[in-house]
Amino acid sequence: MTLHRHALAVRAFGATHTGRVRTGNEDSFLMGDAVFAVADGMGGHQAGEIASDAALEPLRDIDLLDVTGPADIGDLLATAVREANTLVVERAAQDPQLEGMGTTLTAVAIREGQLHVAHVGDSRAYLLRDEEQISQLTTDHTLVERLVQEGRLSRDEAATHPQRNVITRAIGHESTVEIEVLPPITLRDGDQILLCSDGLSGPVTDERIASTLYSTPDGDEAVATLLAHANEAGGPDNITAVLVRVGARWAHATAATAATAATSDDTSASDDAGAKDTQQLATQPDEPPDSTARTDPSGTTGSDASPDARRQISIDTSPPTSDEPWATRLGRIGAARRADRTTDRTRRLPVARIAAALLVVLVLAGLLLGGGWLLLSRSYFVGAHEGVVAIYRGVPQPILGVSAARVVPTEITTTRIEEFPAFRQQSITDGLPAQSLDDARRIVEDLQSQLQQSQPSSDVGDPLIEPSESLRR
């Protein structure tokens, strides 16, 4: 899709995939005319999907508007994120089954040749520029990233840390949220901006991401290949990527690819008269793209570099005092409303949602009736038991309303929950998932060590638990 009304030509491509472990997809993404975003929901399949989709609604609103005068696009994005937080908080309050849901949100806007970024959570924004290393523009709002910044963990240690899924900021967790807003970045012809959930950035290295994007002229193929790489690495989480390519270089590359494809189609027409090119802009394939015929070209060295200056904005999510729609008061961004935005919006089809919901019910029923005991015997988490830290066998969330956990009598500690900071008390009460009994014991040791040695820094929001791989399977 070529997007006009920009100082530089902009082309966007996006796709999402459930991965190889999860039964549902809690990710959502947006590809508008000027606004692009990725959201990674949490709180269980239905709740996470609702949270991530709701968080994109205010961004869709500002994308449907034209800029009529000078505007601070960064502040506009931050305001939209504020509204996203309000929506998720309100919907969780209205439905007890959605309590605790939340989502990451990484959004960018392109206006007059400049890139604006607003970010909450651990979904990432990357910039790829010729002859430069891949740059991670956003900073992960996670516990391990904070420990790395404080010099208490190395990057290698953070990659395998048992609490690497603990995030310190998320949409929907509190009535206010702290947003990371980057100063505008002037774009150049040939730039690539990649937004992705941690289902991609976790199992696939920055180096492999860069080599794929630099070596694949066709944007749809590039995105499909990234998803395939994540699935080849196990596909432990939902995978979502939005790729934005800037400048005439990519328009020419895509035109050349299309011409080659057209020639190939003409050549094979006599063999298969019914063959048609049905490549879609946004896809949710049932099976991962086949990349077995591809080789991994050597690419540039990855980097975690990010801009030196960022604005930290604490925003209030109280509802507006005026009855006028909030987006109307903000000025306008993007292009005029299109006649049909159905294909550009990434809301999942109702039929697909119903089918996914039925599938989840069937899977859960099977677990409860036929494999409940197996689940109880092989899964562990750290939680609260009569006011103290203890290890449980099973999973924290009930299955079809039935408890799926029981405390391990020999693993009840004397460490009292009330001795921890409020945010840590909540995370323990919610349950800290573990890969094994030994892993659960290491988590207990970490908690006891943290209690003795340090307190959370004051410059981050209240941490919460993003369901780990073992919990969300």
N, C-alpha and C positions, 0 to 999 in steps of 0.2 A: 504494500500500500504506500503510495507516494502522497505526502502531506504537503500542501501548498501553503501560502500565506506566511512563509518563513523566509528569513534572510538567506538561509541555505536550504537546499532541498533536504527533506527529512523522510526517511523510509522506516517503517516499524514492522516488527515481526514478533510473534509471541506464541507460546504453547505451554500447556501444563500436563502433567502425568501423575497418576496415583503412586507410581513406584512399584516395587516388587514385594513390599511387606504390608503396607496399609490396605484396608478394604475400602476406604473412602478417601476423597480428596478434600482437604480443608483449605487449600490454597485458592486464591482468586487473583486475577490480574486485570489491568485496564490498559487499553491502547486507544487514546483519543486523538484529537487533532493537535493538541499542544501539551497534554498531560498524560503521563504514563506512570503506572504504579504496580507494585506486587505486594500482596498481603498474605501472611501465613497464619491461619487461624489456629486456636488452641481451645481445649475444653471439651473434647469429644467430637466425634464426626459431625453430628448435626449442629452442635453449638459452635464449633470452630468454623464450619462452612458459613453459618449465618453471620458470625462476627467479621470474617474476612470480606464477605460480600457487602455487608452494611458499611464497612469502613471506606469502600470505594464510592459510595453514593455522593458525598459532598464533592469529591474530585470530578465525578461525572458532571456535576452541576457547573463547576467553574470552567470545565472544558467546553461547555455548550455556549459560552459567552464570548463576545468580541471585546477586545481592548479598545476603549474610546479615548483614553488619555493616559498620562504617566501613572504607573502603578508599581508598587514594590511586590514583585511576583513572589519573592520568598515569604513575605508576610502573608500574601494571599494563600500560598500553600499551607502555611502554618495555621491559618484560620480554618482552612478546609480540614486539616488534621484534627483541630479542636472539635469541629462539628462531628467528625468521624468518631472521636472518643465519646462525645455526648450520645450519639446514636447507639453505640454498642452498650454503654452503661445503662441507658434507658430501656433497651430491649431485654437486657439481662434482668433488670428490675421487674419487668412486666411478666416474665415467665420464669418460675422457680427452676424449671429444668435447664435453663440457660445460665444459671448462676455460676459465676467464675469464668465465663467465656472471655476470650480476648484475642488479639491478633497483633502481629507486627505490621508495620506499614512503611514502605519506602516509596516515595513519590518524587517525580521530576517534572518540571515544566520547561519547555523550550520557547523562548520569546526573543525575537530580533537578534538571533545569533548567539544567545546566551543560555546557559544551562543553570537551572535553579533546582536545588535538592532539599527535601525535608524528609526526616527519617526518625522512626521509633522502632526499636527492637533489633533483631539480628538478620533480617533480610538485607541484602547488600546492593549497593550501586557501584559499578566499576566504570572507569574511563580507559579506553584503549586508543592510543595515538601513535601513529607511525614513528618508528625509531625511538620509541620510549617504552619503558616497562609498563605493564598493566598496573593501573593505580586503583586501589580500593578507596573510593571517595568517602564512604560511611564508616563509622566505628561501631563494631558490634556492642550492643548494650547487654552484655552478659557478665556473669560473675567472674568467669575465667579471664575475660578480656580486661576487667578491672585489675585482677591480680597480676596480669602481664604488665599493664601500665604501671603498677606499683613496684614492679621488679621482683615479685614473689613467685612468678611462674615463667618458664620459658615458653616460646611458641610450641615447641615439640611437646612439652608437658601439658600445655593447654589442649592440644589436639586429642589427647587420650584421657583427660581428667574426668573422673566419674561425675562431676557436676558441670560438665560443659554445656548442658542444656538448660541451666538456670539463667533466665534472662532478668534484667534489672529494670526494664521499662517495657510497657506494652499498652496498646490501645484497649480501653475497656476495664483496666484494673482499678483505677481510681477516678474520681470526678475531675481531677486535673492531671495533666501529663506533661513531662518535659520533652521538648522537641529539639532535635539537632537540625539546624538550618545552616547550610553552607553558603558562603559568599558566592555570587554569580561567577560562572566559569565561561570565558569566551570560547566558543567552539570554532573548530577549523574543518576545512574540507577533508574528509576521510576519517573523522572521529567516529568512534563507536561507543555507545553507552549501553551497558548491560545491567538490568535489574534482575535479581534472582532470589529465591528462597534458599534456606540453608540445605534443602534437599539436593541442590546443585553444588553450592560452595563447600558443603561438608565433604562429600566423597570425591569431588573432582578438584584437583589442584588449580591454583591460579595459572600456572604455566600451561596446563593442558587447555584451560579455557581460552587463554590468549592464542595458543597455536591454532586452535580450531577456528576462532573468529578471524584471525589474520589470513588463514589459508582457504577459507570457504567463501567465495564471492556471493553465492546465493544465500540470502538471509534466512529463508525458510529452512533450507538445508542446514545452515549453521546452527539454528535453534534446535532442530531435530537431532542433530549430532550431539549437542550438549546434553540433551535429555538421555540419549542413548548411552553416553559415557557414564552418567550417574547410575543408570540401570545396570550397566556392566559392572559397576563397583558395588552392586548389591541392592541399589534402589531402596535404602532404608527409610526414606521419608518421601512425602509428596515433593514433586519437582516442578518448578515453574521458572520460566525465563522470558523476559521481554528484551528484545534487542532493537536499539534505535541507531540507525546509520545516517550520518550527516554528510551532505555535499554531493556534487555531481559525480565524483568517483564511483560511488555505490550505485547511482542511477545508471551509469554506463555499464558497470559490471553486471547489474541485473538485466539490462537490455541485451547484453551479449549472451547471458545464460538463457534468456528467453528465446533468442534467435537460434541458439544451438538446439534447444529443446524442440522448437518448431521444425527445424530441419530433420531432427530424429523422428518426429511424429510423421512427417511426410514420407520418410523412407519406409517406415513400418506400417503405413496405412493399408497397404495391400495385404499384409499378414493379419492385421487386426483392425477391421474397419470400425469396430465399436469402441476402440480405446479413446479415452478423453483425459485431459489434464484436469484433475479435480483437487489440486493442491490448495489447502485452505490457509487463511491468514492466522486464525487462532484455532488450535486443535486440542482435543482431549482424547488421544488414542487409547483404545483398550489395551493394546500391546505396545511396548516400546519400539521406537523406530529401529529398523535393522541397519546396523552399522558394521556388520561383520566384514564387509568388503572394503572398509576404510582403514587406512593406516594413520597413525598419529604423527603428523609432521613435527619436526623440532621447531620450537617457537622461542619467543623471547622469555627472559627470566621474569618470574612473578615478583610482585612487591606489595607490601601492605601500606605503602605510602598514602597519605591523605593530606588535604590542605592544612596549613598551619593554623589558620584562623577559622573558628566556628562560632556562631551565635547560639547561646543556650537560652531558650525562651520557655518560661513557666507560664502555661496558659490556663485560663479558667474556663471550665466547660458549662458554666451556668447558662440557661437558655436566654436568648435575646429578649430585650424588653419590648421591642417593636414587633407588631404583627406582620410587618413586611418580610418576605422571604430573605434569608440572610445573604444569599448569593447575589440578589439584586442590588444590595447596598455596597458591594465590594468593587465595583468596576467590572470590566469584562476581560476575559482571557480566551485565547483559542479561536476557533472558527465558528461561523453561524451554525445553527442546528441543521443537521443533514436530514434529507427526506426519510432516510431509513438508517438508524444507527444499530439495528439489531445485530449485524455481524461484527460491528466494532465493539459493542459491549460484550463483556465476557460472563454475563449471567448464564448459569447453566440452564438448559432447557428443563421445564417442569417434568417432562416425561423422564428425563435422565435422573432428575432428583428423586422422583418416586421410585424408579427402578433401583437406584443406589440405596434408598432408605429400606426398601424391601429386602435387598441383599444383606444389609447390615442386620436387620431383624432376624433373618434366617441364620446368619453366621453366629449371632449372639445366642439364639435359641439352641443351635447345635453345641456351642461351647457349654451352655448351662446344662443341657440334658445329657450330652454324651462325653464332654471333655472338661467339665467343671473341676473335677478332682485333679485331673492332670494339670490344669492351670494353677490350682492352689499349690500343688506339690513342686512346681518348677519356677514360680515367680516369687520375687521378694521385694519388699520396700521398707523404708524406715518411716515410722509414724509415731503418733502419741498414744500412750496407754496409761490411763489413770494418772495423767500429769507428768509422766516421765517418757524419755526416748526409748523406743523398743523396735525390734525387727519383726515384721509380719511376713507370713507366707501368703501369697495371693496377689491381688491388685487392689488399689485403693477404691476404685469406683465399683459400685454395685452393678451386677449384670441382671438386666430385666428386673430391677428392684430387689434383688437378692444379694446379700453380702458375699463378696468373693475374697475375703481375707480372714486370717486368724493369727493371733499373736503367737510367736515362738516362745514358749515359757522360759527357755534357758537364755534368751537374748533380751530380757528386760533389764535395762540399765537403771542406775540411780540418778542419772542426769535429768534434772527437772526442766520441763519446757519453759516455765516462767522465767528462768535465768537468761533466756535468749532475748535478743531484740524482737520487737513486735513482728517485723517482716519475716524473721526466721521462725518464730513461733507458728505463723500462718503456713509457711512452706512445709514445716514438719507435720502440722495437722493435716494438710492436704495430702501428704505422702511423698517421699523422695524415692523414686523407683530405682531398683538395683538390678544388675544383670545376674547376680548369684548371691548366695549367702555370704561368701567372702567379700563380694563387692559391697553388700549391705553393711558388713562390719567395718569396711574401710570408710564408708560414709559416716557411720557413727563416730569413728575416730577423728575424722575431719571436723565434724560438728563440735566434738569435745575440745579439739585443738583450737578451733576458731573462737570458742567461748572463752578459753583461757588467754589467748594471745592477742586478739584484735577485735575491733568493732567495725562495722561497715562505714565507708567514707560518707561524709555528709553531702557530697556533690552528686549523688545519684539517687534515683527514685527507689521506692520500695521494691526489692526483688520479689519475683514470683517464680513459680515453677512452670516451665514449658514441658509438657509431657515428653518424657524421654522415649527412645526407640522401644525399650522394653514395655513401657506403659501403653504406648499408642498403637501397638501391634494388634 
